[in-house]
Amino acid sequence: MPTVKFYASLRKVTGVREADIPVGSVKEVLERLSSDYEGKLRRYLKISTILVNGKNVIHLKGKRTRLKPDDVVSIFPPLGGG
């Protein structure tokens, strides 16, 4: 099952560094996370950068990107600073 890794403020919200989630696409990961964390992640997930095995999903098939059991999905919330 794909592993989802959380970074920065997402770790604070979820309380974990990573989770194994039995889903088949990036869209299903986002839907599952939204429901599992009672909507607390929803606003972050809409604006986060999502990588599958180190590649931005923008350069793959977006949220339709299919996942294999050994894939790693990394979710990075936007960072501020200057």
Backbone bond lengths (Angstrom), bond angles and torsions (degrees), N, CA, C in turn:
res aa  C-N    CA-C-N  psi(-1)  N-CA   C-N-CA  omega(-1)  CA-C   N-CA-C  phi
1 M - - - 1.439 - - 1.520 108.36 -
2 P 1.334 118.43 142.27 1.457 121.12 -177.88 1.528 112.10 -60.47
3 T 1.320 114.60 146.53 1.458 121.70 176.57 1.518 108.15 -101.71
4 V 1.325 116.63 132.79 1.459 122.20 177.41 1.523 107.25 -108.96
5 K 1.342 116.27 126.35 1.461 121.70 178.52 1.524 108.88 -107.53
6 F 1.327 114.63 135.34 1.464 121.41 -179.15 1.521 109.51 -107.44
7 Y 1.329 116.46 141.77 1.453 121.74 -179.36 1.527 111.03 -127.23
8 A 1.329 114.52 156.51 1.468 123.49 175.04 1.533 111.85 52.93
9 S 1.333 116.61 -129.10 1.466 120.87 -174.59 1.527 112.91 -64.28
10 L 1.322 117.70 -21.63 1.469 119.22 178.63 1.525 111.38 -66.59
11 R 1.332 116.77 -30.33 1.470 119.52 176.17 1.520 110.80 -65.53
12 K 1.324 115.98 -37.06 1.470 119.23 179.11 1.524 110.99 -66.28
13 V 1.323 116.23 -40.17 1.468 120.81 -178.65 1.528 110.94 -68.93
14 T 1.338 116.58 -44.62 1.458 120.15 -176.06 1.526 112.96 -83.27
15 G 1.340 116.25 -29.29 1.462 120.07 -177.09 1.523 113.21 80.46
16 V 1.342 117.18 7.13 1.471 121.73 179.88 1.530 110.01 -137.68
17 R 1.334 114.91 158.69 1.466 120.43 176.48 1.527 111.18 -85.08
18 E 1.324 115.46 -32.21 1.465 119.36 -178.84 1.512 110.57 -156.38
19 A 1.340 114.18 163.33 1.466 120.84 179.10 1.523 108.86 -149.92
20 D 1.311 116.45 144.76 1.463 121.71 174.02 1.520 107.43 -92.24
21 I 1.328 115.50 126.03 1.459 120.06 -175.91 1.521 109.48 -127.92
22 P 1.340 117.43 119.46 1.462 121.82 -177.16 1.531 112.94 -79.34
23 V 1.331 115.96 81.15 1.467 120.73 179.65 1.527 109.31 -135.10
24 G 1.333 115.95 171.52 1.453 119.96 -175.93 1.516 116.56 -111.60
25 S 1.355 117.73 -8.62 1.463 119.25 -178.94 1.532 109.86 -148.15
26 V 1.322 114.91 165.67 1.464 119.96 177.60 1.528 109.60 -62.40
27 K 1.319 117.25 -40.84 1.465 120.60 178.66 1.531 110.84 -57.44
28 E 1.327 117.18 -42.66 1.462 120.90 179.32 1.527 111.39 -66.50
29 V 1.328 117.01 -34.75 1.477 120.12 175.59 1.518 109.06 -60.12
30 L 1.322 117.14 -49.71 1.462 121.12 -177.69 1.526 112.02 -63.05
31 E 1.314 116.47 -41.16 1.470 120.16 177.93 1.523 110.73 -64.12
32 R 1.307 116.13 -43.55 1.471 121.02 -179.00 1.532 111.00 -64.19
33 L 1.333 116.28 -44.23 1.461 119.73 179.36 1.524 111.47 -63.87
34 S 1.318 116.66 -39.93 1.466 120.56 178.59 1.516 110.91 -60.38
35 S 1.322 117.03 -42.32 1.463 119.65 -178.51 1.530 111.68 -78.45
36 D 1.332 117.83 -39.56 1.468 120.45 -179.15 1.522 112.96 -63.00
37 Y 1.320 116.99 -33.68 1.458 120.34 -177.98 1.518 111.67 -105.99
38 E 1.325 115.52 27.39 1.467 123.99 172.16 1.524 113.56 49.88
39 G 1.316 116.12 40.25 1.460 120.46 176.65 1.513 115.33 81.79
40 K 1.329 118.23 -4.96 1.468 120.78 -177.86 1.520 112.20 -65.35
41 L 1.330 117.62 -25.94 1.463 121.47 -179.20 1.523 113.09 -93.95
42 R 1.304 117.73 -14.25 1.465 121.45 -170.71 1.526 112.37 -51.69
43 R 1.331 117.78 -48.87 1.470 119.62 -177.06 1.521 111.90 -66.54
44 Y 1.339 117.02 -34.00 1.464 120.29 177.27 1.522 111.46 -69.65
45 L 1.307 116.49 -42.06 1.461 120.72 -174.92 1.524 112.65 -64.90
46 K 1.313 117.09 -29.74 1.462 120.78 -179.92 1.526 111.90 -66.90
47 I 1.334 117.10 -27.43 1.462 120.31 -174.36 1.526 113.33 -118.78
48 S 1.307 117.00 10.17 1.463 121.32 -178.65 1.526 111.83 -85.02
49 T 1.333 114.33 157.51 1.461 120.92 172.37 1.522 106.86 -90.84
50 I 1.325 116.36 130.76 1.456 120.91 -176.90 1.526 109.42 -119.52
51 L 1.324 114.77 125.96 1.452 121.26 178.65 1.522 109.53 -115.35
52 V 1.311 116.49 143.95 1.462 122.22 171.45 1.522 106.28 -119.12
53 N 1.311 115.39 115.41 1.466 121.52 -177.39 1.527 111.35 53.34
54 G 1.338 115.85 39.81 1.458 121.24 176.45 1.514 115.50 84.33
55 K 1.322 118.61 -0.18 1.465 121.72 -179.97 1.524 109.50 -111.07
56 N 1.330 115.30 130.41 1.452 120.43 178.65 1.526 109.48 -62.29
57 V 1.344 116.61 133.59 1.467 119.85 -178.07 1.521 112.21 -63.39
58 I 1.319 117.37 -18.35 1.468 120.48 175.96 1.524 109.78 -60.06
59 H 1.337 116.12 -33.66 1.462 121.07 -178.61 1.527 112.46 -91.42
60 L 1.313 116.17 2.03 1.471 121.52 176.30 1.526 106.66 -108.72
61 K 1.309 117.64 -122.83 1.464 121.37 178.23 1.515 111.95 -115.36
62 G 1.332 116.24 28.65 1.454 120.53 179.45 1.522 111.33 60.50
63 K 1.311 116.10 -140.84 1.466 120.72 -179.63 1.524 112.52 -68.73
64 R 1.329 116.94 -15.78 1.461 120.41 177.85 1.522 112.36 -82.23
65 T 1.330 117.45 -1.07 1.460 121.00 -179.77 1.524 109.78 -57.61
66 R 1.328 115.98 123.35 1.467 121.92 179.49 1.523 109.40 -78.80
67 L 1.315 116.40 146.14 1.456 122.37 -178.49 1.522 111.30 -114.08
68 K 1.323 114.10 143.60 1.462 121.50 174.80 1.526 107.75 -102.78
69 P 1.310 117.99 160.93 1.469 120.61 -176.60 1.534 114.98 -56.18
70 D 1.326 118.15 -30.38 1.466 119.77 -177.46 1.531 113.32 -97.14
71 D 1.330 118.42 9.25 1.466 121.60 179.11 1.523 111.69 -72.22
72 V 1.338 114.65 152.75 1.459 121.60 175.92 1.525 107.52 -118.77
73 V 1.319 115.95 122.33 1.453 122.74 178.02 1.530 106.75 -105.03
74 S 1.333 116.25 119.24 1.464 121.64 179.05 1.511 108.63 -108.01
75 I 1.334 115.67 131.69 1.467 120.29 -178.66 1.518 108.56 -119.20
76 F 1.346 115.51 120.41 1.458 122.53 -179.49 1.529 109.47 -115.56
77 P 1.324 117.69 118.52 1.472 118.82 175.56 1.532 108.81 -72.03
78 P 1.328 117.87 160.89 1.460 119.04 178.03 1.534 109.99 -62.35
79 L 1.309 115.18 143.57 1.459 120.49 179.89 1.511 109.30 -112.50
80 G 1.306 115.75 143.03 1.461 120.63 177.45 1.511 110.48 -108.81
81 G 1.259 115.63 167.38 1.459 119.46 177.59 1.508 110.46 146.76
82 G 1.279 114.47 -175.63 1.461 116.18 -179.63 1.478 112.66 -178.35
